[in-house]
Amino acid sequence: MQKLTLTVLLLITSLFTRGAYAQGASTVPVNITISAIAGMQFDLVRFSVKPATKVKLVFNNADDMSHNFLITKPGARLDVVNEALALEEKGPAMNYVPKSSKVLWSIPVVSTNQSATLEFTSPTEPGAYPYVCTFPGHGFIMYGVMYVSANSSMPEQKTDQNLPPSRREEKSAAANPATDHTKGHNAIHPYENVAPYMYRIFMDDSGPASIAVNLPKNLSYCWDAGSCQLRYAWSGGFLDNTAIWKGHIDANAKILGPVFFRENAAHSLAIGSPDTPPVPEFKGYKLINRFPEFHYIINGQHVYELILPKEDGNGLVRKFRMPDAKSTVWFISAAVNGTAAYESSAGEWIDGKLKLTPAQAREFSVTMTNYSLVFNTRRKK
């Protein structure tokens, strides 16, 4: 009898608690504004609401690339990201939103300088509800979390495993001038179109998370943030983005010049042995005199790479920093589509591969001179 009475009391308490959430939910919604910004990230990386609360969420796209916005069930972000990738050619028509029970709410693809609004009632069940952009290649690094909590509590930001690693600092990356490339929500590009400048855009012969950089000396290159490597470089003009600006969401940018370098290796860097398969992880970038320095991890080793034009305009200078290097590092030159000469500031060349000790790898540069560029420069003279 006592056990039955306790069960009834627990049931009544549960129903009363759920009813309290529903009755306590204000008719005036909580207003949340989230913007997609440069660096493949959200400016607001987390927020908290109480259970059964009306929410009005405005999603702004202040970036130079299209994004969508999905809220998933707890722990389901990566599953939803992979389901979106599996859509393949069906993706654009579905706004890269998979038909999945793990997706709670979604906003379709939003173009640059556009916005969309989502209204919903937060779940009654407390927990961490991820939000993510599932545009191809974005969802592995572009995400945040909505906490549903009766007391609006959230864990300490620097230990919050529901945030991207680069956003676990106490100071928001969106408020940090070293990483804020948007200059306001109305900017189509991060800064004036005077080299160096960059677009994050779809490119031929590269992954979906591509970054195109226009350098001085009429040189440009394509960086693949998915595989964390320089894909190719070209001379002459920069990009024709006409098809993309017209709203063709499955279009690629077209390069305006001949390719003088194309990477033909799995990755330029190898740790320990030149035959070690690369395991890359993109961590973002920061601007140094407006040139992006990319931060990524290869097989557990942090790497910082800055790509500059040669002073004579006949190639590229790749500056590497590996401050915590503990193993032998190899730079593998496997360029195709044009002959090139390589020089390094440190290390020993062995059969076309540069071998560096951990001390040498902490800071070194590789200079690539392309013979076709040298010939064109001499011909112009």
VOBA-1610 file (N, C-alpha, C; in pm, whole numbers, padded with zeros to 5 digits, always signed):
BEGIN
Met+00084-00121+00000Met+00000+00000+00000Met+00087+00125+00000Gln+00196+00121+00086Gln+00284+00237+00090Gln+00355+00255-00043Lys+00397+00143-00108Lys+00465+00150-00237Lys+00373+00209-00342Leu+00244+00171-00342Leu+00146+00223-00437Leu+00126+00372-00416Thr+00114+00412-00288Thr+00095+00555-00258Thr+00214+00637-00307Leu+00337+00585-00287Leu+00458+00656-00331Leu+00460+00669-00483Thr+00417+00563-00552Thr+00414+00567-00698Thr+00317+00673-00747Val+00198+00678-00685Val+00097+00778-00723Val+00150+00918-00699Leu+00217+00940-00584Leu+00271+01072-00552Leu+00376+01114-00654Leu+00464+01019-00692Leu+00567+01049-00792Leu+00504+01086-00925Leu+00397+01014-00963Leu+00329+01041-01090Leu+00267+01180-01087Ile+00199+01212-00974Ile+00136+01344-00962Ile+00242+01454-00967Thr+00355+01430-00897Thr+00463+01530-00897Thr+00517+01553-01036Ser+00537+01442-01112Ser+00588+01454-01249Ser+00493+01532-01337Leu+00363+01500-01327Leu+00263+01570-01409Leu+00256+01716-01370Phe+00265+01744-01237Phe+00258+01883-01192Phe+00379+01963-01242Thr+00499+01897-01238Thr+00621+01966-01283Thr+00611+01999-01431Arg+00569+01903-01513Arg+00555+01929-01656Arg+00451+02036-01682Gly+00343+02029-01605Gly+00239+02130-01621Gly+00288+02267-01582Ala+00375+02270-01478Ala+00429+02399-01434Ala+00513+02461-01543Tyr+00592+02380-01615Tyr+00672+02432-01725Tyr+00581+02491-01832Ala+00475+02416-01864Ala+00385+02460-01970Ala+00311+02586-01929Gln+00263+02589-01802Gln+00188+02705-01758Gln+00279+02825-01738Gly+00407+02796-01700Gly+00499+02904-01672Gly+00560+02962-01797Ala+00545+02896-01913Ala+00603+02946-02037Ala+00536+03076-02075Ser+00617+03178-02092Ser+00564+03311-02125Ser+00513+03313-02268Thr+00409+03395-02292Thr+00360+03413-02428Thr+00454+03502-02508Val+00540+03576-02436Val+00641+03658-02503Val+00766+03574-02522Pro+00810+03551-02645Pro+00922+03461-02667Pro+01056+03521-02623Val+01149+03433-02591Val+01287+03474-02568Val+01350+03498-02704Asn+01411+03613-02722Asn+01471+03648-02852Asn+01619+03612-02854Ile+01658+03533-02952Ile+01798+03493-02969Ile+01840+03530-03111Thr+01956+03592-03125Thr+02011+03624-03257Thr+02146+03556-03271Ile+02161+03480-03378Ile+02287+03410-03406Ile+02328+03444-03548Ser+02455+03476-03566Ser+02507+03509-03699Ser+02617+03413-03740Ala+02615+03376-03867Ala+02728+03303-03925Ala+02833+03407-03963Ile+02956+03387-03917Ile+03063+03482-03942Ile+03182+03410-04005Ala+03277+03490-04054Ala+03395+03433-04118Ala+03471+03345-04021Gly+03543+03248-04076Gly+03613+03152-03992Gly+03531+03027-03973Met+03420+03013-04046Met+03330+02900-04036Met+03287+02878-03893Gln+03216+02978-03837Gln+03172+02970-03699Gln+03048+03056-03677Phe+02980+03031-03565Phe+02870+03114-03521Phe+02923+03217-03421Asp+02870+03341-03429Asp+02917+03441-03333Asp+02873+03406-03191Leu+02751+03355-03177Leu+02701+03309-03047Leu+02714+03158-03044Val+02806+03108-02965Val+02838+02966-02971Val+02757+02884-02871Arg+02685+02952-02779Arg+02597+02877-02689Arg+02502+02976-02621Phe+02388+02924-02578Phe+02293+03001-02500Phe+02208+02906-02418Ser+02133+02960-02321Ser+02053+02877-02233Ser+01910+02930-02225Val+01814+02839-02227Val+01673+02874-02208Val+01613+02774-02111Lys+01502+02813-02050Lys+01432+02723-01960Lys+01344+02626-02038Pro+01308+02513-01980Pro+01221+02418-02049Pro+01086+02481-02086Ala+01030+02435-02195Ala+00898+02477-02242Ala+00886+02628-02259Thr+00992+02689-02308Thr+00993+02834-02329Thr+00981+02865-02478Lys+00898+02962-02510Lys+00887+03006-02649Lys+01016+03079-02688Val+01070+03043-02802Val+01196+03101-02850Val+01176+03156-02991Lys+01222+03277-03012Lys+01226+03335-03147Lys+01373+03354-03182Leu+01422+03274-03276Leu+01563+03275-03311Leu+01581+03335-03450Val+01659+03441-03458Val+01691+03506-03586Val+01830+03463-03627Phe+01841+03407-03746Phe+01969+03360-03797Phe+02014+03453-03910Asn+02124+03524-03888Asn+02182+03615-03988Asn+02302+03548-04053Asn+02317+03568-04183Asn+02437+03521-04251Asn+02523+03641-04286Ala+02621+03670-04201Ala+02713+03781-04224Ala+02842+03734-04289Asp+02841+03612-04338Asp+02960+03554-04400Asp+02954+03571-04551Asp+03061+03532-04621Asp+03063+03539-04767Asp+03031+03405-04832Met+02970+03314-04752Met+02933+03183-04802Met+02799+03143-04743Ser+02723+03061-04812Ser+02591+03021-04765Ser+02601+02925-04646His+02499+02931-04558His+02493+02843-04441His+02347+02810-04410Asn+02325+02696-04344Asn+02194+02666-04288Asn+02207+02654-04136Phe+02099+02617-04070Phe+02100+02613-03923Phe+02005+02503-03877Leu+02056+02406-03803Leu+01975+02296-03752Leu+01997+02281-03602Ile+01890+02248-03530Ile+01901+02210-03390Ile+01868+02061-03381Thr+01954+01985-03314Thr+01937+01840-03310Thr+01908+01792-03169Lys+01876+01667-03161Lys+01862+01603-03031Lys+01999+01595-02963Pro+02001+01582-02830Pro+02130+01572-02760Pro+02216+01459-02816Gly+02344+01491-02840Gly+02439+01390-02886Gly+02425+01349-03031Ala+02340+01416-03108Ala+02312+01371-03245Ala+02379+01456-03353Arg+02461+01553-03315Arg+02516+01644-03415Arg+02593+01571-03526Leu+02689+01489-03489Leu+02771+01423-03591Leu+02689+01329-03677Asp+02591+01261-03618Asp+02503+01174-03697Asp+02430+01255-03804Val+02378+01372-03765Val+02305+01456-03860Val+02399+01511-03967Val+02520+01550-03927Val+02618+01600-04024Val+02648+01493-04129Asn+02668+01370-04085Asn+02698+01261-04179Asn+02577+01226-04265Glu+02458+01237-04209Glu+02337+01214-04289Glu+02323+01321-04397Ala+02361+01444-04365Ala+02355+01551-04464Ala+02456+01526-04577Leu+02576+01480-04541Leu+02676+01448-04643Leu+02629+01335-04733Ala+02556+01240-04675Ala+02508+01125-04752Ala+02400+01164-04855Leu+02345+01285-04844Leu+02245+01329-04943Leu+02306+01345-05081Glu+02435+01374-05087Glu+02511+01390-05211Glu+02440+01484-05307Glu+02404+01438-05428Glu+02346+01528-05529Glu+02207+01578-05491Lys+02142+01512-05394Lys+02010+01558-05349Lys+02021+01673-05249Gly+02142+01696-05199Gly+02162+01794-05094Gly+02112+01934-05123Pro+02151+01996-05238Pro+02108+02134-05264Pro+01957+02152-05261Ala+01883+02058-05322Ala+01737+02070-05326Ala+01674+02056-05188Met+01746+01990-05097Met+01694+01970-04961Met+01757+02067-04862Asn+01832+02164-04914Asn+01901+02262-04828Asn+01994+02194-04728Tyr+02041+02075-04765Tyr+02132+01996-04683Tyr+02074+01965-04545Val+01941+01953-04540Val+01872+01916-04417Val+01819+01774-04434Pro+01878+01674-04372Pro+01831+01536-04390Pro+01696+01513-04323Lys+01619+01423-04379Lys+01493+01385-04316Lys+01525+01286-04205Ser+01541+01338-04087Ser+01587+01257-03974Ser+01511+01295-03849Ser+01477+01195-03769Ser+01409+01220-03642Ser+01502+01289-03542Lys+01632+01291-03574Lys+01729+01355-03486Lys+01733+01507-03506Val+01671+01556-03614Val+01664+01700-03639Val+01535+01752-03576Leu+01547+01844-03481Leu+01430+01899-03414Leu+01372+02019-03489Trp+01458+02113-03527Trp+01415+02231-03602Trp+01525+02269-03700Ser+01488+02340-03807Ser+01590+02376-03905Ser+01551+02503-03979Ile+01653+02572-04026Ile+01640+02686-04117Ile+01712+02649-04244Pro+01649+02659-04361Pro+01716+02622-04485Pro+01834+02714-04516Val+01902+02685-04624Val+02022+02760-04663Val+01991+02909-04675Val+02073+02991-04609Val+02058+03136-04610Val+02180+03195-04682Ser+02157+03279-04781Ser+02266+03338-04858Ser+02330+03454-04783Thr+02441+03502-04836Thr+02514+03614-04777Thr+02424+03736-04760Asn+02434+03798-04642Asn+02359+03920-04607Asn+02208+03898-04598Gln+02165+03773-04586Gln+02023+03742-04569Gln+02001+03688-04427Ser+01876+03680-04387Ser+01844+03628-04254Ser+01714+03549-04260Ala+01692+03468-04159Ala+01570+03389-04148Ala+01535+03374-04000Thr+01408+03348-03973Thr+01360+03340-03835Thr+01299+03203-03807Leu+01328+03150-03692Leu+01275+03021-03648Leu+01207+03042-03513Glu+01082+02997-03501Glu+01009+03006-03375Glu+00975+02865-03328Phe+01003+02836-03202Phe+00976+02703-03148Phe+00962+02713-02997Thr+00915+02606-02936Thr+00908+02596-02791Thr+01014+02498-02746Ser+01101+02541-02657Ser+01212+02457-02613Ser+01161+02327-02552Pro+01241+02221-02560Pro+01198+02093-02503Pro+01171+02101-02354Thr+01086+02012-02305Thr+01059+02004-02161Thr+01171+01930-02089Glu+01245+01851-02166Glu+01352+01771-02108Glu+01482+01850-02105Pro+01539+01878-01987Pro+01667+01950-01980Pro+01778+01874-02053Gly+01875+01947-02103Gly+01986+01883-02171Gly+02060+01979-02262Ala+02160+01927-02333Ala+02241+02003-02427Ala+02196+01969-02569Tyr+02138+02065-02638Tyr+02083+02045-02772Tyr+02173+02117-02872Pro+02252+02042-02951Pro+02346+02105-03043Pro+02275+02179-03156Tyr+02339+02287-03203Tyr+02298+02347-03330Tyr+02419+02349-03423Val+02392+02340-03554Val+02501+02314-03647Val+02462+02359-03788Cys+02563+02395-03866Cys+02544+02416-04010Cys+02585+02287-04080Thr+02495+02231-04162Thr+02524+02105-04230Thr+02557+02125-04377Phe+02588+02249-04416Phe+02641+02271-04551Phe+02765+02183-04563Pro+02788+02117-04677Pro+02897+02018-04687Pro+03030+02070-04635Gly+03088+01995-04541Gly+03217+02028-04486Gly+03213+02121-04367His+03099+02187-04340His+03093+02286-04233His+03065+02224-04096Gly+02987+02119-04093Gly+02933+02071-03967Gly+03034+02014-03870Phe+03157+01984-03918Phe+03257+01928-03829Phe+03323+02036-03743Ile+03311+02162-03784Ile+03374+02269-03706Ile+03279+02384-03676Met+03162+02390-03744Met+03071+02503-03728Met+02948+02458-03649Tyr+02956+02470-03518Tyr+02845+02424-03435Tyr+02847+02497-03301Gly+02737+02482-03228Gly+02722+02541-03095Gly+02622+02458-03018Val+02569+02514-02908Val+02479+02433-02826Val+02376+02522-02756Met+02253+02473-02753Met+02146+02533-02674Met+02127+02448-02550Tyr+02147+02510-02434Tyr+02124+02439-02308Tyr+01981+02465-02262Val+01911+02359-02229Val+01778+02370-02170Val+01793+02335-02023Ser+01766+02433-01938Ser+01790+02416-01795Ser+01692+02501-01715Ala+01641+02447-01607Ala+01544+02519-01524Ala+01605+02643-01460Asn+01736+02639-01434Asn+01802+02755-01372Asn+01897+02826-01469Ser+01883+02795-01599Ser+01963+02859-01705Ser+02113+02839-01686Ser+02150+02729-01627Ser+02292+02705-01600Ser+02361+02647-01723Met+02491+02673-01734Met+02576+02617-01838Met+02711+02582-01775Pro+02780+02482-01828Pro+02913+02449-01773Pro+03013+02559-01803Glu+03127+02554-01738Glu+03232+02651-01764Glu+03275+02641-01909Gln+03288+02754-01976Gln+03310+02754-02120Gln+03438+02683-02162Lys+03546+02702-02088Lys+03674+02645-02131Lys+03678+02492-02118Thr+03581+02435-02048Thr+03575+02288-02037Thr+03450+02232-02105Asp+03378+02315-02178Asp+03253+02274-02240Asp+03280+02190-02365Gln+03262+02061-02356Gln+03290+01970-02467Gln+03187+01979-02579Asn+03080+02056-02559Asn+02981+02074-02665Asn+03017+02190-02758Leu+03130+02254-02736Leu+03174+02366-02819Leu+03293+02324-02905Pro+03313+02390-03019Pro+03435+02365-03096Pro+03558+02396-03010Pro+03665+02321-03025Pro+03783+02343-02941Pro+03832+02487-02942Ser+03825+02553-03059Ser+03876+02690-03069Ser+03789+02791-02996Arg+03667+02750-02957Arg+03574+02843-02892Arg+03558+02816-02742Arg+03646+02737-02686Arg+03636+02706-02543Arg+03709+02807-02455Glu+03765+02909-02520Glu+03827+03014-02441Glu+03719+03099-02377Glu+03750+03162-02266Glu+03652+03244-02196Glu+03607+03361-02280Lys+03701+03416-02362Lys+03668+03529-02445Lys+03615+03479-02578Ser+03498+03522-02619Ser+03437+03475-02743Ser+03523+03513-02862Ala+03542+03417-02955Ala+03620+03445-03075Ala+03558+03555-03157Ala+03425+03568-03148Ala+03358+03671-03227Ala+03391+03810-03177Ala+03432+03820-03050Ala+03463+03951-02994Ala+03612+03979-02995Asn+03691+03886-03048Asn+03835+03900-03049Asn+03880+03961-03180Pro+03941+04079-03181Pro+03979+04141-03307Pro+04080+04061-03386Ala+04149+03969-03321Ala+04245+03888-03395Ala+04178+03782-03480Thr+04053+03748-03447Thr+03984+03645-03523Thr+03853+03691-03584Asp+03817+03815-03562Asp+03690+03866-03616Asp+03715+03929-03752His+03664+03862-03858His+03690+03906-03994His+03567+03965-04062Thr+03463+03992-03989Thr+03337+04028-04053Thr+03321+04177-04074Lys+03372+04260-03985Lys+03353+04405-03992Lys+03206+04441-04005Gly+03122+04377-03927Gly+02979+04409-03931Gly+02901+04312-04017His+02773+04302-03991His+02691+04202-04060His+02659+04241-04203Asn+02687+04362-04244Asn+02655+04401-04380Asn+02772+04385-04474Ala+02885+04336-04425Ala+03001+04321-04511Ala+02990+04192-04591Ile+03001+04203-04723Ile+03000+04084-04808Ile+03135+04013-04798His+03244+04089-04790His+03377+04034-04780His+03439+04081-04649Pro+03539+04008-04599Pro+03600+04046-04473Pro+03668+04183-04476Tyr+03718+04224-04590Tyr+03788+04352-04599Tyr+03793+04394-04746Glu+03855+04508-04775Glu+03861+04556-04913Glu+03927+04454-05004Asn+03886+04454-05131Asn+03944+04360-05226Asn+04078+04409-05278Val+04170+04430-05187Val+04308+04464-05217Val+04393+04353-05158Ala+04471+04285-05242Ala+04548+04170-05195Ala+04638+04207-05077Pro+04645+04117-04978Pro+04581+03985-04973Pro+04438+03992-04920Tyr+04352+03908-04976Tyr+04217+03890-04923Tyr+04171+03750-04960Met+04059+03709-04907Met+04020+03569-04920Met+03869+03551-04928Tyr+03829+03440-04991Tyr+03690+03394-04990Tyr+03688+03252-04936Arg+03586+03218-04861Arg+03558+03079-04830Arg+03449+03035-04923Ile+03479+02946-05015Ile+03392+02925-05129Ile+03417+02787-05186Phe+03322+02735-05264Phe+03341+02606-05331Phe+03440+02623-05446Met+03537+02532-05454Met+03641+02536-05556Met+03652+02401-05625Asp+03687+02402-05752Asp+03714+02278-05823Asp+03836+02208-05763Asp+03835+02075-05767Asp+03950+01994-05724Asp+03991+02023-05580Ser+03894+02048-05495Ser+03920+02071-05353Ser+03797+02028-05275Gly+03812+02016-05145Gly+03701+01976-05062Gly+03598+02087-05046Pro+03483+02057-04983Pro+03376+02157-04971Pro+03410+02272-04878Ala+03511+02257-04792Ala+03550+02366-04702Ala+03676+02433-04756Ser+03664+02496-04872Ser+03779+02556-04939Ser+03793+02703-04905Ile+03917+02750-04904Ile+03948+02890-04880Ile+04039+02936-04992Ala+03994+03035-05070Ala+04074+03090-05180Ala+04135+03221-05134Val+04266+03235-05153Val+04339+03353-05106Val+04405+03421-05225Asn+04379+03550-05239Asn+04444+03631-05342Asn+04564+03702-05280Leu+04683+03677-05334Leu+04806+03733-05282Leu+04854+03850-05368Pro+04942+03933-05315Pro+05010+04029-05403Pro+05092+03954-05509Lys+05146+04026-05605Lys+05227+03970-05716Lys+05143+03889-05813Asn+05009+03909-05813Asn+04919+03838-05905Asn+04923+03687-05885Leu+04937+03644-05761Leu+04936+03503-05728Leu+04816+03473-05638Ser+04765+03351-05645Ser+04652+03307-05563Ser+04669+03160-05531Tyr+04599+03116-05426Tyr+04605+02973-05394Tyr+04473+02927-05334Cys+04452+02796-05338Cys+04335+02731-05279Cys+04379+02645-05162Trp+04322+02675-05045Trp+04351+02598-04923Trp+04229+02514-04889Asp+04250+02386-04863Asp+04144+02292-04828Asp+04142+02276-04676Ala+04040+02336-04611Ala+04032+02328-04465Ala+03992+02189-04417Gly+03934+02108-04505Gly+03898+01972-04466Gly+04019+01882-04451Ser+04109+01887-04551Ser+04230+01805-04547Ser+04350+01881-04493Cys+04330+02011-04464Cys+04435+02096-04405Cys+04559+02101-04492Gln+04541+02141-04619Gln+04657+02147-04706Gln+04637+02245-04821Leu+04749+02290-04874Leu+04750+02371-04995Leu+04719+02280-05113Arg+04610+02310-05183Arg+04570+02224-05295Arg+04639+02264-05425Tyr+04630+02392-05460Tyr+04695+02439-05583Tyr+04709+02590-05577Ala+04792+02642-05669Ala+04815+02786-05678Ala+04817+02826-05825Trp+04776+02950-05851Trp+04772+02996-05989Trp+04817+03142-05997Ser+04845+03186-06118Ser+04888+03324-06141Ser+04787+03395-06229Gly+04798+03528-06238Gly+04705+03606-06320Gly+04594+03665-06236Gly+04468+03643-06279Gly+04353+03694-06206Gly+04319+03607-06087Phe+04210+03645-06018Phe+04172+03570-05898Phe+04058+03474-05930Leu+03933+03513-05903Leu+03818+03424-05918Leu+03704+03491-05992Asp+03628+03409-06064Asp+03499+03449-06118Asp+03392+03379-06035Asn+03321+03457-05952Asn+03219+03402-05863Asn+03077+03427-05914Thr+03063+03459-06042Thr+02935+03501-06096Thr+02824+03402-06066Ala+02851+03274-06092Ala+02745+03172-06075Ala+02701+03163-05930Ile+02796+03180-05837Ile+02763+03172-05695Ile+02686+03294-05651Trp+02730+03413-05694Trp+02660+03536-05655Trp+02517+03538-05708Lys+02494+03467-05819Lys+02358+03462-05875Lys+02270+03361-05802Gly+02324+03293-05703Gly+02241+03206-05620Gly+02247+03060-05657His+02339+03020-05744His+02351+02878-05778His+02429+02810-05666Ile+02358+02751-05571Ile+02421+02704-05449Ile+02510+02582-05472Asp+02501+02516-05588Asp+02588+02403-05616Asp+02700+02442-05712Ala+02721+02571-05734Ala+02823+02617-05827Ala+02959+02628-05758Asn+03065+02623-05841Asn+03201+02642-05793Asn+03258+02772-05849Ala+03349+02832-05775Ala+03420+02949-05826Ala+03516+02904-05936Lys+03541+02992-06033Lys+03631+02962-06144Lys+03757+03045-06131Ile+03872+02980-06139Ile+03998+03053-06128Ile+04027+03125-06259Leu+04093+03240-06248Leu+04120+03325-06364Leu+04270+03331-06392Gly+04325+03218-06427Gly+04467+03212-06458Gly+04517+03070-06459Pro+04640+03049-06511Pro+04696+02914-06519Pro+04748+02865-06384Val+04724+02738-06356Val+04776+02675-06234Val+04925+02648-06252Phe+05007+02693-06156Phe+05151+02666-06164Phe+05197+02568-06056Phe+05108+02534-05962Phe+05140+02435-05860Phe+05015+02356-05828Arg+05030+02225-05818Arg+04919+02140-05775Arg+04975+02029-05687Glu+04923+02017-05567Glu+04972+01917-05472Glu+04930+01778-05516Asn+05025+01686-05515Asn+04996+01549-05558Asn+05025+01449-05447Ala+05051+01498-05328Ala+05076+01410-05213Ala+04954+01406-05123Ala+04947+01303-05038Ala+04837+01295-04942Ala+04840+01416-04850His+04959+01461-04815His+04976+01585-04738His+05121+01627-04749Ser+05147+01758-04737Ser+05284+01808-04746Ser+05368+01766-04626Leu+05304+01742-04512Leu+05376+01710-04390Leu+05349+01567-04344Ala+05451+01506-04289Ala+05437+01374-04228Ala+05514+01376-04096Ile+05460+01308-03997Ile+05520+01305-03864Ile+05582+01168-03838Gly+05710+01167-03798Gly+05779+01042-03767Gly+05840+00978-03888Ser+05757+00938-03984Ser+05802+00871-04106Ser+05732+00936-04225Pro+05800+00947-04342Pro+05734+01005-04460Pro+05618+00921-04511Asp+05607+00797-04465Asp+05501+00707-04509Asp+05382+00703-04412Thr+05388+00783-04304Thr+05279+00784-04207Thr+05155+00850-04267Pro+05040+00782-04270Pro+04918+00844-04326Pro+04877+00966-04245Pro+04839+01076-04311Pro+04801+01197-04238Pro+04663+01185-04174Val+04650+01235-04052Val+04521+01247-03985Val+04504+01394-03949Pro+04436+01472-04037Pro+04430+01618-04017Pro+04309+01662-03936Glu+04324+01776-03869Glu+04212+01840-03798Glu+04231+01992-03807Phe+04136+02060-03870Phe+04146+02204-03890Phe+04106+02276-03761Lys+04185+02375-03720Lys+04159+02449-03597Lys+04126+02596-03622Gly+04133+02641-03748Gly+04099+02779-03778Gly+04217+02856-03834Tyr+04208+02986-03829Tyr+04316+03070-03878Tyr+04310+03206-03809Lys+04420+03279-03816Lys+04422+03418-03773Lys+04496+03499-03879Leu+04473+03629-03883Leu+04534+03713-03983Leu+04662+03777-03930Ile+04767+03766-04009Ile+04894+03832-03980Ile+04923+03927-04096Asn+04909+04056-04071Asn+04921+04156-04178Asn+04827+04122-04294Arg+04710+04071-04257Arg+04601+04036-04350Arg+04626+03906-04425Phe+04738+03839-04403Phe+04761+03707-04459Phe+04711+03603-04360Pro+04633+03504-04404Pro+04586+03402-04309Pro+04697+03305-04269Glu+04713+03285-04139Glu+04800+03179-04090Glu+04708+03066-04042Phe+04717+02951-04108Phe+04628+02839-04079Phe+04684+02757-03962His+04592+02717-03875His+04626+02634-03760His+04555+02500-03777Tyr+04633+02394-03775Tyr+04574+02260-03789Tyr+04659+02160-03713Ile+04607+02040-03702Ile+04677+01932-03633Ile+04699+01818-03732Ile+04820+01767-03737Ile+04852+01648-03817Ile+04904+01541-03721Asn+04829+01434-03709Asn+04869+01321-03623Asn+04909+01368-03483Gly+04826+01456-03427Gly+04848+01504-03291Gly+04944+01620-03279Gln+05006+01662-03389Gln+05104+01770-03386Gln+05043+01901-03435His+05047+02006-03352His+04995+02137-03391His+05087+02201-03494Val+05025+02254-03600Val+05100+02317-03709Val+05038+02454-03738Tyr+05123+02553-03761Tyr+05081+02685-03805Tyr+05149+02713-03938Glu+05069+02743-04041Glu+05126+02762-04175Glu+05081+02896-04233Leu+05180+02974-04277Leu+05157+03104-04339Leu+05215+03099-04480Ile+05134+03133-04580Ile+05176+03126-04720Ile+05187+03266-04776Leu+05306+03299-04827Leu+05334+03433-04879Leu+05386+03424-05023Pro+05373+03532-05100Pro+05433+03532-05233Pro+05583+03557-05224Lys+05660+03501-05316Lys+05802+03538-05325Lys+05813+03684-05364Glu+05919+03747-05320Glu+05938+03888-05351Glu+05943+03915-05500Asp+05999+03820-05578Asp+06008+03840-05723Asp+05883+03792-05796Gly+05783+03740-05722Gly+05658+03696-05784Gly+05667+03563-05856Asn+05777+03490-05838Asn+05798+03367-05913Asn+05769+03240-05832Gly+05691+03251-05727Gly+05659+03133-05649Gly+05603+03169-05512Leu+05607+03073-05422Leu+05548+03088-05289Leu+05650+03059-05180Val+05629+03121-05066Val+05706+03092-04945Val+05609+03038-04841Arg+05631+02917-04797Arg+05545+02855-04696Arg+05620+02853-04564Lys+05571+02928-04467Lys+05634+02938-04335Lys+05559+02851-04236Phe+05630+02761-04173Phe+05570+02667-04079Phe+05620+02693-03937Arg+05530+02676-03841Arg+05565+02677-03699Arg+05505+02553-03634Met+05588+02474-03569Met+05542+02356-03496Met+05605+02364-03357Pro+05553+02452-03271Pro+05620+02485-03145Pro+05638+02370-03049Asp+05557+02266-03061Asp+05566+02153-02968Asp+05618+02027-03034Ala+05693+02042-03144Ala+05742+01926-03219Ala+05827+01836-03130Lys+05796+01707-03134Lys+05870+01610-03053Lys+05924+01495-03136Ser+05880+01486-03263Ser+05924+01379-03351Ser+05984+01438-03478Thr+06050+01354-03555Thr+06101+01395-03686Thr+05984+01438-03774Val+06004+01546-03847Val+05901+01599-03936Val+05954+01593-04079Trp+05867+01553-04171Trp+05904+01546-04313Trp+05816+01642-04392Phe+05879+01720-04480Phe+05805+01798-04580Phe+05822+01725-04712Ile+05709+01693-04775Ile+05712+01612-04897Ile+05672+01699-05015Ser+05764+01720-05108Ser+05734+01801-05227Ser+05686+01708-05337Ala+05561+01719-05371Ala+05502+01632-05473Ala+05418+01715-05568Ala+05474+01826-05613Ala+05401+01915-05702Ala+05395+01858-05844Val+05284+01883-05912Val+05269+01847-06052Val+05226+01971-06129Asn+05215+01957-06260Asn+05168+02067-06346Asn+05266+02185-06344Gly+05391+02153-06375Gly+05493+02257-06378Gly+05612+02218-06294Thr+05731+02253-06339Thr+05851+02221-06264Thr+05881+02331-06164Ala+05942+02292-06054Ala+05971+02388-05949Ala+06098+02350-05876Ala+06163+02449-05819Ala+06280+02427-05735Ala+06244+02462-05591Tyr+06289+02378-05497Tyr+06257+02398-05356Tyr+06383+02432-05277Glu+06368+02526-05185Glu+06473+02560-05091Glu+06411+02565-04952Ser+06491+02532-04851Ser+06438+02535-04715Ser+06534+02611-04624Ser+06480+02664-04517Ser+06561+02737-04419Ser+06629+02645-04320Ala+06588+02518-04317Ala+06646+02422-04223Ala+06620+02282-04275Gly+06687+02184-04216Gly+06663+02045-04252Gly+06754+01995-04362Glu+06733+01867-04399Glu+06813+01799-04501Glu+06722+01736-04605Trp+06751+01761-04733Trp+06672+01705-04842Trp+06721+01565-04874Ile+06629+01468-04873Ile+06661+01329-04903Ile+06560+01278-05005Asp+06605+01260-05130Asp+06518+01210-05237Asp+06390+01291-05250Gly+06404+01423-05250Gly+06288+01510-05269Gly+06204+01532-05146Lys+06250+01478-05032Lys+06177+01496-04906Lys+06267+01571-04808Leu+06211+01668-04739Leu+06286+01745-04642Leu+06269+01684-04503Lys+06380+01645-04443Lys+06379+01585-04309Lys+06422+01690-04207Leu+06340+01707-04103Leu+06369+01806-04000Leu+06367+01742-03862Thr+06463+01781-03779Thr+06460+01737-03640Thr+06349+01813-03568Pro+06307+01766-03450Pro+06204+01841-03377Pro+06242+01986-03353Ala+06371+02012-03323Ala+06415+02150-03300Ala+06403+02233-03428Gln+06441+02174-03542Gln+06433+02246-03670Gln+06288+02270-03712Ala+06200+02177-03675Ala+06060+02187-03719Ala+05983+02293-03643Arg+06038+02341-03535Arg+05964+02441-03457Arg+05942+02570-03535Glu+06031+02599-03627Glu+06009+02714-03715Glu+06098+02698-03838Phe+06036+02683-03955Phe+06113+02669-04079Phe+06028+02718-04196Ser+06092+02738-04309Ser+06019+02782-04428Ser+06066+02701-04548Val+05976+02686-04644Val+06006+02622-04772Val+05969+02721-04882Thr+06067+02751-04966Thr+06045+02845-05077Thr+06038+02768-05207Met+05932+02790-05282Met+05912+02722-05409Met+05923+02822-05523Thr+06018+02801-05612Thr+06032+02885-05732Thr+05983+02806-05851Asn+05890+02862-05925Asn+05832+02792-06039Asn+05898+02841-06168Tyr+05946+02746-06250Tyr+06020+02783-06371Tyr+05932+02852-06474Ser+05806+02815-06481Ser+05718+02879-06579Ser+05696+03026-06544Leu+05688+03057-06413Leu+05673+03196-06372Leu+05800+03275-06399Val+05916+03211-06377Val+06043+03277-06406Val+06052+03309-06554Phe+06015+03213-06640Phe+06020+03234-06785Phe+05928+03349-06827Asn+05805+03351-06771Asn+05710+03457-06806Asn+05760+03594-06762Thr+05826+03598-06645Thr+05879+03725-06595Thr+05990+03776-06687Arg+06079+03687-06730Arg+06187+03727-06820Arg+06134+03769-06956Arg+06031+03698-07003Arg+05974+03731-07133Arg+05911+03869-07133Lys+05847+03907-07020Lys+05786+04039-07010Lys+05890+04150-07012Lys+06010+04118-06958Lys+06117+04218-06957Lys+06173+04239-07098
//
